[in-house]
Amino acid sequence: MATSTTFFPILLFTTLIFLLSPSQSSNIDPKCDIPESGSTLQVLHVNSPCSPFRPQKQVSWEESVLQMQSDDTTRMLYLSNLVAGRSVVPVGSGRGILQTPTYIVRAKVGTPPQTFLMAVDNSNDAAWLPCSGCTGCASTTFASDKSTSFKTLGCKASQCKQVPHQTTCTATACSFNTTYGTSSVAANLSQDSFKLATDVIHGYTFGCIQKTTGGSVPPQGLLGLGRGPLSLLSQTQSLYRSTFSYCLPSFKSLNFSGSLRLGPVQPVRMKFTQLLKNPSRSSLYYVNLVAIKVGRKIVHIPASALAFNATNGAGTIIDTGTVFTRLVEPAYIAVRNEFRRRMGKTAVVSSLGGFDTCYSVPITIPTITFMFKGINMTLPQDNFLIHSSSSSITCLAMAASPNNVNSVLNVIASMQQQNLRVLFDVPKSKLGMAREKCT
């Protein structure tokens, strides 16, 4: 029987600032060009001062929270449709929503190299780049005609048969159409060299985007960390042995900088739980969440709310593209009610957007622990509370899965993973965790 190790929480409650305004970041030298070494890449939050995708105007704390909740709703639609086996995600009503993943890495593509800030998504297999001449793409595109190592793959190439979407043969290219979030993508299967940190990967297969619609496609491309045949792990199996880890920075870090470490050379002192695999959705990293504890009490959650089921896709996944953890309704209600009970009857509960457990008075905070088979992951307060820097509002930063999605999936999101080294060892089917100050 596996033993459990608890990661002790940081007891000091500090202010969580979600977005930096230009006025805040203009006086900061975030050292955006930190040299990368070996097989370790710098990971940037999309709102980092080093990111060209950061907001260009100051927004209020409430607006930033509401925007991230909206982003998460679309992300949940995307993940739930993956689980249900549907490729098209319904477009949400109301204001425009982006489904772009939260973290980006620097990649150099082609000969001579062209630099892109590609979104990393551990729940996706693909690699795409917007290519010159693309209709609907952002202004930064890959000039394939200027790379001497670029080539377009035809329909006779073995990789064309590995595309998980319907392909179309033209005279010169294996073309395919797919969806991502609320966007549609048309691309040609292509190859070129990719440089990640100091590693050069020759003949890397990716989609060279020719046309896109909608606002969900990451502006400078996507690097999927899933387990499919065209994923980074599969294409670099001899180099990285299908193993990687990341440490996601705290949202309040000035430059939101963490790291993505590729290959089997990883931290030794980690505790592990089993990685589960859904054969029909191999890109999703399922884990065995057995219970959740609030304070010292294990809350009562129906076994069916946490159980892994490969047939309907139910269970718990680790995801980098969702900001706030979402639990199926019975699990969330159990956690929320015990959290509220610990606050006492005199503490008045309010709401903020999708968060229904907020307080405007000083409160005594209980710990929250995700209990996996083999690991107890006790969250520091920065990982489950949001606190306004301009008012006294404090909210529990979790929510129930949206009612309009296939709500069988629990998602352990990026906020709950910050300042934690998370290791994915695919050959050994295990996931490791260790506390790490990566900010």
C-alpha positions as CSV (number, residue, x, y, z in Angstrom):
1,M,0.0,0.0,0.0
2,A,1.4,3.4,-1.1
3,T,2.3,5.9,1.6
4,S,1.1,9.5,1.4
5,T,3.3,12.6,1.8
6,T,1.7,15.9,2.6
7,F,3.1,19.1,1.2
8,F,2.7,21.6,4.0
9,P,1.0,24.9,3.2
10,I,2.5,28.3,3.3
11,L,0.7,29.9,6.2
12,L,1.2,33.5,5.3
13,F,-1.7,34.9,3.4
14,T,-0.6,37.3,0.7
15,T,-2.2,39.4,-2.0
16,L,-2.8,37.7,-5.3
17,I,-2.5,40.1,-8.2
18,F,-3.9,38.6,-11.4
19,L,-2.9,41.1,-14.1
20,L,-0.2,43.7,-14.3
21,S,-1.2,47.0,-16.0
22,P,1.3,48.7,-18.4
23,S,1.9,51.4,-15.8
24,Q,3.0,48.7,-13.3
25,S,5.2,46.8,-15.7
26,S,6.9,49.8,-17.4
27,N,9.3,50.3,-14.6
28,I,10.2,46.6,-14.3
29,D,13.1,44.9,-16.0
30,P,11.8,41.4,-16.2
31,K,14.9,40.1,-18.0
32,C,13.0,38.6,-20.8
33,D,16.0,37.2,-22.6
34,I,17.2,34.8,-19.9
35,P,19.5,32.3,-21.7
36,E,18.0,28.8,-21.9
37,S,20.2,25.8,-21.3
38,G,20.1,22.1,-22.0
39,S,16.6,20.8,-22.3
40,T,15.0,23.4,-20.0
41,L,12.7,26.1,-21.4
42,Q,11.5,29.3,-19.7
43,V,7.7,29.2,-19.2
44,L,6.0,32.6,-19.4
45,H,2.4,33.5,-18.3
46,V,0.5,35.1,-21.2
47,N,0.1,38.2,-19.0
48,S,3.8,38.5,-18.3
49,P,5.6,41.7,-19.1
50,C,7.7,39.5,-21.4
51,S,4.6,38.5,-23.3
52,P,3.3,40.4,-26.3
53,F,-0.1,39.1,-25.5
54,R,-0.5,40.9,-22.1
55,P,-3.3,43.4,-21.7
56,Q,-2.5,46.8,-23.1
57,K,-4.8,48.7,-20.8
58,Q,-5.4,48.5,-17.0
59,V,-8.3,46.5,-15.9
60,S,-9.9,46.2,-12.5
61,W,-9.4,43.2,-10.2
62,E,-13.1,42.2,-10.7
63,E,-12.8,42.5,-14.5
64,S,-9.7,40.4,-14.6
65,V,-11.3,37.6,-12.5
66,L,-14.5,37.7,-14.7
67,Q,-12.4,37.5,-17.9
68,M,-10.4,34.5,-16.6
69,Q,-13.7,32.8,-15.5
70,S,-15.0,33.3,-19.1
71,D,-11.8,31.8,-20.5
72,D,-12.2,28.8,-18.2
73,T,-15.8,28.3,-19.3
74,T,-14.7,27.9,-22.9
75,R,-11.8,25.7,-21.9
76,M,-14.2,23.4,-20.0
77,L,-16.4,23.3,-23.2
78,Y,-13.3,22.2,-25.1
79,L,-12.2,19.6,-22.6
80,S,-15.7,18.2,-22.1
81,N,-16.2,17.8,-25.9
82,L,-12.8,16.0,-26.1
83,V,-14.1,13.6,-23.4
84,A,-17.5,13.2,-25.2
85,G,-15.8,12.5,-28.5
86,R,-17.1,15.6,-30.2
87,S,-14.8,17.8,-32.2
88,V,-16.9,20.9,-32.4
89,V,-17.4,23.1,-29.4
90,P,-20.5,25.3,-29.2
91,V,-19.9,29.1,-29.2
92,G,-20.7,30.7,-25.9
93,S,-23.2,33.6,-25.9
94,G,-22.4,37.0,-24.7
95,R,-19.0,38.8,-25.0
96,G,-16.2,37.3,-27.0
97,I,-14.2,34.6,-25.2
98,L,-10.6,33.4,-25.9
99,Q,-9.7,29.8,-25.2
100,T,-5.9,30.4,-25.6
101,P,-3.8,28.4,-23.1
102,T,-2.3,30.3,-20.2
103,Y,1.4,29.6,-20.7
104,I,3.9,30.1,-23.5
105,V,7.4,29.0,-24.4
106,R,10.0,30.3,-26.8
107,A,10.7,28.1,-29.9
108,K,12.9,28.7,-32.9
109,V,11.7,27.2,-36.1
110,G,13.4,26.8,-39.5
111,T,16.8,27.6,-41.0
112,P,17.7,30.3,-40.3
113,P,15.6,30.2,-37.1
114,Q,12.5,32.3,-36.7
115,T,11.4,32.8,-33.0
116,F,7.8,32.2,-31.8
117,L,6.1,32.3,-28.4
118,M,4.1,29.1,-28.7
119,A,1.3,28.2,-26.2
120,V,1.9,24.9,-24.3
121,D,-1.1,22.7,-23.8
122,N,-0.8,19.3,-22.0
123,S,-4.3,18.3,-23.1
124,N,-3.5,18.5,-26.8
125,D,-1.3,16.6,-29.2
126,A,-0.7,18.9,-32.1
127,A,1.9,21.5,-33.1
128,W,0.7,24.3,-35.3
129,L,2.2,27.5,-36.6
130,P,0.5,30.3,-38.5
131,C,2.2,30.4,-41.9
132,S,2.7,33.3,-44.3
133,G,-0.3,34.0,-46.4
134,C,-2.6,32.6,-43.7
135,T,-6.2,34.0,-43.7
136,G,-7.4,35.0,-40.3
137,C,-4.1,34.6,-38.5
138,A,-2.3,37.1,-36.4
139,S,0.4,39.4,-37.8
140,T,3.3,37.2,-36.7
141,T,3.6,34.2,-39.1
142,F,6.2,31.7,-40.1
143,A,7.9,32.6,-43.4
144,S,8.2,29.0,-44.7
145,D,9.7,30.2,-48.0
146,K,12.7,31.7,-46.1
147,S,13.6,28.4,-44.4
148,T,15.9,26.1,-46.3
149,S,14.9,23.1,-44.2
150,F,11.1,23.5,-44.6
151,K,9.1,21.0,-46.6
152,T,5.4,20.2,-47.1
153,L,4.4,16.6,-46.6
154,G,2.3,14.8,-49.3
155,C,-0.4,12.2,-48.7
156,K,2.0,9.3,-49.2
157,A,4.0,10.4,-46.1
158,S,3.4,8.1,-43.1
159,Q,2.7,11.1,-40.9
160,C,-0.4,11.9,-43.0
161,K,-2.0,8.7,-41.8
162,Q,-1.4,9.7,-38.2
163,V,-3.4,12.9,-38.4
164,P,-6.4,12.4,-36.1
165,H,-8.6,14.4,-38.4
166,Q,-9.9,13.9,-41.9
167,T,-7.2,14.7,-44.5
168,T,-7.5,16.0,-48.0
169,C,-5.0,15.3,-50.7
170,T,-3.9,18.1,-53.1
171,A,-1.2,17.9,-55.7
172,T,1.5,18.8,-53.2
173,A,0.1,18.6,-49.7
174,C,-1.6,16.5,-47.0
175,S,-4.2,19.0,-45.8
176,F,-6.5,18.7,-42.8
177,N,-9.2,20.7,-41.0
178,T,-9.7,20.7,-37.2
179,T,-11.2,22.7,-34.4
180,Y,-9.7,24.3,-31.3
181,G,-11.9,25.9,-28.8
182,T,-14.3,28.0,-30.8
183,S,-12.0,28.2,-33.8
184,S,-11.7,26.2,-37.0
185,V,-8.2,25.6,-38.5
186,A,-7.1,24.5,-42.0
187,A,-3.5,23.5,-42.3
188,N,-0.9,21.6,-44.4
189,L,1.1,18.9,-42.8
190,S,4.8,20.2,-42.9
191,Q,8.2,19.6,-41.5
192,D,11.1,21.8,-40.3
193,S,13.6,22.1,-37.6
194,F,12.5,23.1,-34.1
195,K,14.9,24.4,-31.5
196,L,13.7,24.1,-27.9
197,A,16.3,25.6,-25.4
198,T,19.5,24.3,-26.9
199,D,18.1,21.1,-28.4
200,V,17.5,21.1,-32.2
201,I,14.9,18.7,-33.5
202,H,15.3,18.1,-37.2
203,G,12.3,17.2,-39.4
204,Y,9.6,18.1,-36.8
205,T,6.1,17.5,-38.1
206,F,3.6,20.3,-37.6
207,G,0.5,21.9,-39.1
208,C,1.3,25.0,-41.2
209,I,-1.9,27.0,-40.8
210,Q,-3.4,28.3,-44.0
211,K,-6.7,29.6,-42.7
212,T,-8.4,30.1,-39.3
213,T,-11.6,31.5,-38.0
214,G,-12.6,32.4,-34.4
215,G,-10.5,33.7,-31.6
216,S,-9.2,30.6,-29.9
217,V,-6.1,29.7,-31.9
218,P,-2.9,30.9,-30.0
219,P,-1.5,33.8,-32.0
220,Q,2.0,32.3,-32.5
221,G,1.2,28.6,-32.5
222,L,0.6,25.7,-30.2
223,L,3.0,23.0,-28.8
224,G,1.0,20.0,-27.6
225,L,2.4,17.9,-24.8
226,G,-0.2,15.1,-25.1
227,R,0.6,11.5,-25.9
228,G,-0.7,11.2,-29.5
229,P,1.5,10.0,-32.5
230,L,2.3,13.6,-33.7
231,S,2.8,15.1,-30.2
232,L,6.2,16.5,-29.0
233,L,6.6,13.4,-26.8
234,S,6.1,10.9,-29.6
235,Q,8.3,12.8,-32.1
236,T,11.2,13.2,-29.7
237,Q,10.9,9.8,-27.9
238,S,14.6,8.9,-28.4
239,L,15.7,12.3,-27.1
240,Y,13.3,13.0,-24.2
241,R,12.0,9.5,-23.5
242,S,8.4,10.7,-23.3
243,T,9.1,12.5,-20.0
244,F,8.7,16.2,-19.0
245,S,8.0,18.3,-16.0
246,Y,7.0,21.9,-15.5
247,C,6.9,24.4,-12.7
248,L,4.2,27.1,-13.2
249,P,4.9,30.5,-11.7
250,S,2.7,32.3,-9.2
251,F,0.4,34.8,-10.8
252,K,1.9,37.5,-8.6
253,S,5.4,37.0,-9.9
254,L,6.6,40.2,-11.7
255,N,7.6,38.3,-14.8
256,F,5.5,35.2,-14.4
257,S,8.4,33.0,-15.3
258,G,8.6,29.2,-14.6
259,S,10.2,26.3,-16.5
260,L,9.5,23.4,-18.7
261,R,12.1,20.6,-18.4
262,L,12.2,18.0,-21.2
263,G,13.7,14.5,-20.8
264,P,14.4,11.9,-18.1
265,V,16.8,14.0,-16.1
266,Q,14.4,15.2,-13.5
267,P,14.3,16.0,-9.7
268,V,14.9,12.9,-7.6
269,R,12.9,13.8,-4.5
270,M,9.4,13.5,-5.7
271,K,6.3,11.5,-4.6
272,F,4.3,9.7,-7.3
273,T,0.8,8.7,-8.2
274,Q,-0.3,6.6,-11.2
275,L,-1.2,8.2,-14.5
276,L,-4.4,6.7,-15.9
277,K,-5.0,6.5,-19.6
278,N,-8.3,6.8,-21.5
279,P,-7.6,4.9,-24.8
280,S,-10.0,7.1,-26.8
281,R,-8.6,10.3,-25.3
282,S,-4.9,9.6,-24.9
283,S,-4.0,13.3,-24.9
284,L,-5.6,13.8,-21.4
285,Y,-3.6,13.0,-18.3
286,Y,-5.9,11.3,-15.9
287,V,-5.0,10.8,-12.2
288,N,-6.7,8.9,-9.4
289,L,-8.2,11.5,-7.1
290,V,-9.6,9.5,-4.1
291,A,-10.7,12.2,-1.7
292,I,-10.6,15.9,-0.8
293,K,-9.9,17.2,2.7
294,V,-10.9,20.6,4.1
295,G,-9.0,21.3,7.3
296,R,-8.7,17.9,9.0
297,K,-12.0,16.6,7.7
298,I,-12.3,14.4,4.6
299,V,-15.5,15.7,3.0
300,H,-18.2,13.2,1.9
301,I,-18.1,13.0,-1.9
302,P,-20.0,10.3,-3.8
303,A,-17.6,7.7,-5.2
304,S,-19.0,8.2,-8.7
305,A,-18.0,11.9,-8.7
306,L,-14.3,11.0,-8.5
307,A,-14.3,7.6,-10.2
308,F,-12.3,7.1,-13.5
309,N,-14.4,5.7,-16.3
310,A,-12.8,5.3,-19.7
311,T,-16.2,4.7,-21.4
312,N,-17.7,8.1,-20.6
313,G,-14.5,10.0,-19.9
314,A,-15.3,10.6,-16.2
315,G,-12.4,11.2,-13.7
316,T,-9.8,13.8,-12.9
317,I,-7.2,15.4,-15.2
318,I,-4.2,17.6,-14.7
319,D,-4.5,20.6,-17.1
320,T,-2.4,23.7,-17.7
321,G,-4.9,25.6,-19.9
322,T,-7.6,26.0,-17.2
323,V,-6.9,28.7,-14.6
324,F,-9.3,27.7,-11.7
325,T,-10.0,24.1,-10.6
326,R,-13.4,22.8,-11.7
327,L,-15.1,19.9,-9.8
328,V,-18.2,18.0,-10.8
329,E,-21.1,19.5,-8.9
330,P,-21.4,16.9,-6.1
331,A,-17.7,17.2,-5.3
332,Y,-17.6,21.0,-5.4
333,I,-20.7,21.4,-3.2
334,A,-19.2,19.1,-0.6
335,V,-15.9,21.1,-0.5
336,R,-17.7,24.5,-0.6
337,N,-20.1,23.6,2.2
338,E,-17.4,22.4,4.5
339,F,-15.3,25.5,3.7
340,R,-18.3,27.7,4.5
341,R,-19.0,25.7,7.7
342,R,-15.4,26.4,8.9
343,M,-16.0,30.1,8.3
344,G,-18.8,30.2,10.9
345,K,-22.4,31.3,10.8
346,T,-21.6,35.0,11.3
347,A,-19.5,35.3,8.1
348,V,-21.6,36.6,5.3
349,V,-21.1,34.8,2.0
350,S,-21.2,36.8,-1.3
351,S,-20.3,35.9,-4.9
352,L,-18.1,37.3,-7.7
353,G,-19.0,36.0,-11.2
354,G,-18.7,32.2,-11.1
355,F,-17.2,32.2,-7.5
356,D,-20.0,31.7,-5.0
357,T,-17.9,31.6,-1.8
358,C,-16.6,35.1,-1.1
359,Y,-16.1,37.1,2.1
360,S,-15.5,40.8,2.8
361,V,-14.4,40.3,6.4
362,P,-11.2,38.8,7.8
363,I,-11.6,35.0,7.9
364,T,-9.7,32.0,9.4
365,I,-8.6,29.9,6.5
366,P,-8.7,26.1,6.6
367,T,-6.3,24.1,4.5
368,I,-7.5,22.2,1.4
369,T,-5.9,18.9,0.4
370,F,-6.3,16.9,-2.8
371,M,-5.7,13.3,-1.9
372,F,-4.4,11.1,-4.7
373,K,-3.3,7.5,-4.4
374,G,0.3,8.0,-3.1
375,I,0.3,11.8,-2.7
376,N,-1.5,14.2,-0.4
377,M,-1.3,17.6,-2.2
378,T,-2.0,20.3,0.5
379,L,-2.5,23.6,-1.2
380,P,-0.9,26.8,0.0
381,Q,-3.4,29.6,0.4
382,D,-2.1,31.4,-2.7
383,N,-3.2,28.3,-4.6
384,F,-6.9,28.3,-3.6
385,L,-7.8,31.8,-2.6
386,I,-8.0,35.0,-4.6
387,H,-7.8,38.3,-2.7
388,S,-8.4,41.7,-4.1
389,S,-5.6,44.2,-3.8
390,S,-8.0,47.1,-3.9
391,S,-10.7,45.9,-1.5
392,S,-11.3,43.3,1.2
393,I,-12.9,40.6,-0.9
394,T,-11.5,37.1,-0.6
395,C,-12.9,34.2,-2.7
396,L,-12.5,30.4,-2.8
397,A,-10.9,30.1,-6.3
398,M,-12.7,26.9,-7.4
399,A,-16.1,26.3,-9.0
400,A,-18.4,23.6,-10.2
401,S,-18.2,22.5,-13.8
402,P,-20.5,24.6,-16.0
403,N,-24.1,23.2,-16.3
404,N,-24.0,23.3,-20.1
405,V,-21.1,20.9,-20.6
406,N,-20.6,17.2,-20.2
407,S,-20.0,17.5,-16.4
408,V,-18.2,14.3,-15.6
409,L,-14.7,15.7,-15.6
410,N,-12.8,17.2,-12.6
411,V,-10.0,19.5,-13.7
412,I,-7.0,20.3,-11.5
413,A,-6.1,23.7,-13.0
414,S,-3.0,25.9,-13.2
415,M,-3.6,28.1,-10.2
416,Q,-3.7,25.0,-8.0
417,Q,-0.4,23.8,-9.6
418,Q,1.6,27.0,-9.2
419,N,5.0,26.7,-7.5
420,L,4.8,23.0,-7.8
421,R,7.1,20.8,-9.9
422,V,4.8,18.4,-11.8
423,L,6.5,15.5,-13.6
424,F,4.9,13.4,-16.3
425,D,6.7,10.0,-16.8
426,V,4.7,8.4,-19.6
427,P,6.7,5.2,-20.0
428,K,6.3,4.4,-16.3
429,S,2.7,5.7,-16.2
430,K,3.3,7.9,-13.2
431,L,2.9,11.6,-12.2
432,G,5.3,13.1,-9.7
433,M,4.9,16.2,-7.5
434,A,7.3,18.2,-5.3
435,R,7.1,21.8,-3.9
436,E,9.4,24.1,-5.8
437,K,9.7,27.9,-5.7
438,C,9.8,28.4,-9.4
439,T,8.7,32.0,-9.5
